[in-house]
């Protein structure tokens, strides 16, 4: 099966989440039943899960540090975005939603492709139901670790017709100051891939991730851009948000 691949330049936090949300909202009219989007963040930002409350973060400290805060259309807990590769995968539910086990295989294969070995995931209870704290304080069943350290974190959202999973593959670990931004962060277990492979570049990581997703989900990617409907949906989200910390 063919799927669309969108590789974006780094964008502001609100624009990134508006585009992910637009892919989710417009999946039925998209040219392919599934889309993989790869992107980065500029300037740096913190994102929170859609069920997290703003008062769980020190927003005044974020403002003083010049860090944007945005709410994700997916769930999960707080993530600091800077040195990383971010992915979003949107598809029609009629096509079939990738399972947590399939995502685990994607990331195990990714590590193999860049010359690293994965541990079994260290699951911290029912992480999918947690909406508090920091994302990289524990790993879910779909998130393999390296030497006990978490390098990837993701969250999902689904409706009757659409599925979205998006997440971060860290080049550098989560910074210490995130423990001051998030009021109840938990114990940070993050590590960036550069701590294991100092010469790893984003282009190499992106290419191998596309290959791992393609092999695991049995799809062939075709390069493309956004449809007019997706672009307009994202524009409306950005235009209607008086603050970066938006909620759908």
N, C-alpha and C positions, 0 to 999 in steps of 0.2 A: 504494500500500500504506500502511496505517496503522501507526504506531509510537508508543510511549509516551514522553512527555516528563515528566521529574521535575526540578523546580527546588528545590534544597535550600538552607537557610540554612548559614552557615559552621559546620563541626563540627570536633571534635578529630581529629588525624591517624589514630589507630587506627580510629575510627568511620568515617571516610571510606574507608579502604582495606578495611575489613570490608564496607561497603555495595557497593563496586565488586566485590569478590570474590563477594559474595552474588548480584549480578546475573549474573555469569559462571557461577556454579555452578547457578543456578536458571533459566537461560534457557529450558529446555525446557518449564517449567510456567508461564512468564510469560504474561500476557494478550495480549501482542503479540509478534511474532517479533523485534522490535528495540526497544531502549530507549536514549534519550539522557538522561543525567543531567548537570546543571550544578550546581556547588557551589563553596564556598570553604573556607578553613581558619581555625580559631580554637581555640587559639592558633597562632602561626606554627610551622612545622615543616620538617624536611628529610625527603624520602623517597628511598629507594634502590631500584634494580632488584632483582628477586627473586633474581638470581644474584650480586649484589654481596655482598662479605664485610664484616661490621661493622668489621674492623680497617683497612679502607680509609678510615675516618672517624675523626676525633678525638672520640670519644664523651664524653670528660671535658670537653672544651671546650664541646660542645653542652649538657651538663648545667649547666655554670657560666653559660652564656648563657640558660638556660631554654628551649632549643629542643628540642622533641620530635623523635625520629627513628623512622621507621616504614618497613617494607619493603612495596613495592608488589606486587600480584599480577602486574603486567606487568613487562617487562624494562627495559632502559635503564640510565642512570646517575643520579647524585645530582641532586636538584632542591630548591631552597629555595622554600617556599610561604608567601606572605603576600599581596602585592598582585597578584592574578591572578584569572582566571576559569578554573576547572578543568572539564574535560568527561570523561565516560566514555560510551562507546558499546558496548553489548553486543547480540549478535544470535545467532540460530541459524545454524550453518554451512549448513544446508539452504536458508536464505533467500538466502545469498550474502554473502561477506565483502567489505567495501569494500577496494579496492586502494590501495596507496600513492599512485598517481596520482590517484585520486578524492579522497583526503584533501588532496593538494596543491591540487586544484581548490577544495575546500571553503575552504581558508584564503586562496587568491587571491581568491575571491568575497567572503569576509568583508572583506578589505582594501578591495576595490572598494566595498562597501556603506557603509563608514565613511569613504571618501574618500582612501584611500591606494593606492599602486601597489606591487606585489611585484617583487622581482628574481627571476631564475632561482635555484633553490636552490643553495647552495654545499655540495656533498657531500664529507664527510671520510672517504673510504674506506668500508668496510662497517660503518657505525655500528650497524646492527642486531645485529652480533655483539659489539660492545663492551660490556663490563659494568663498566668502570672509569671513574673520574674524574667529571666534572660534565657533565650533559646539555647545557648551553648552551655548551659549548666547540666544538661543530660541528653542522652541520645535515644532516639526512638528505634523501633524495629527495622525501619527502612534506612537507618543511618549507621553504616559501619564506621569503626574507629581505627586509628593507627596508634599503636602503643598506648591504648586507653584514652587517646585524645580525640575529640570530635572536630572534624574538619568540614563537615557539611551539615546544614540544617534546612529543613523545609516545612511547608505547611500547605494545606489543601482546602479546596472549597468545591462543593458540587451542588447542582440543582437537578431538576428532573431531566433537563436536556443538555447540561454542560458540566464540565469538570475542569478544574484549574489546580495545578500544583506549581508552586514557585519556591525557590530557595537559594541559599548562598553557599558557594564553595570557597572557603577561605584561602587566600594567599598568605595572609598574616592573621594571627590569633586575635581574639577580641581584646580591646585595650582595657587596662586596669580601671580607667575612669568610668567605664560602663557600670562598675559596681557602685559608683556614686550617683549616676544618673538613674539607675533602676533601684527603687527603694528596697526591694527584697529580691536580689539577683540570684541567690543560690551560689554554689561553688562553680567557678568557671572551669570548664574542661576543654576549652578550645585550643587548637593548634593550627596554624596555617601550613599549607603545603610547602611553602618556601623554607620552613624550618627543617624539612626532610629532603627537599630538592632545591637548593639555593639558586640553581640556574633555570628553573622552570619559568616559562613565559606564558602570558595570557593567551596568545595565539595558539600555542601548542595545547594548552589545557582546553581551550574551546574546541579545537579540532578533535581531540580525543573524546571529549564529552559527546559531541555529535555522533561519533562512531559508536560509543557505548550505548547511547539511546537507540540508535538505528538497529544495532545487533540485537538488543534485548527486546525491543518492541516490534521488530521485524517490519520496519518502515524505511522508505527511501526519501531523503529530504531533497526538496527543491527550493532554491533560494527565492525569496520574494520580499514584498513590502506590505504595508498596511492597506486595507481597503478603505474606500471613502467613508463607509459606515463606521469602521473602527477609529479612523482619524477623528471623525466628528464626535463619536462617543467619548473619546479621550479629551477632546477640546472642551466639551460640556462639563466634564468632571472638574477639570482645572479651572474653568471660568466660574463655576458655581461654588468653589471652595474659597471662603474668605481667609482660611488659615490652612497651612500645610497639613495640620492634623485633621484630616477630613474623615467623614464616615459616610458610607453609601446610604 
